[in-house]
């Protein structure tokens, strides 16, 4: 029962904030394959839930509150983010999602650019795998003991 709770904790944290999920997985002492499966699975669970939940929320919101055009105030950070998104599109959003953005925000931004949901899922999957394998690779190459750091 304890192991199941640990797995659920890792999956749910990975669905909301990816690096916290990886931290929990490493802290719980899972092996590399388990870390990869649980964190990427949790991240993809978050992407799928937010992908379809956001569409549902927008339908309900637009039913009660019709669209109004408002002027947008841009700060330096918003300008940089917009410039990055225009340049790298969905791939850039997916690359930033585990690190800076969270899976809900990254998925919502990706749906504003790309309407093909399968493409969004595939690109997010590649991004989650990349970041997990990068962290596990750094752990193995530099022999970093994350259990002591955490």
Number of C-alpha atoms within 10 A of each C-alpha: 5 7 10 9 10 14 21 14 17 27 27 20 22 30 28 21 21 28 21 17 25 24 19 22 26 20 15 15 12 16 11 16 10 14 25 20 14 23 29 28 20 27 33 21 19 23 26 20 15 22 21 14 14 16 13 11 12 11 12 11 12 10 10 8 10 8 9 6 6 6 6 6 7 10 9 8 9 11 12 12 14 13 12 13 17 13 11 12 16 23 17 18 27 27 20 15 24 25 14 14 17 22 31 22 16 23 27 19 18 27 19 9 14 13 10 10 16 11 13 23 19 12 19 27 17 15 22 26 17 15 19 21 16 12 13 20 14 12 13 12 9 8 10 13 12 12 13 7 8 9
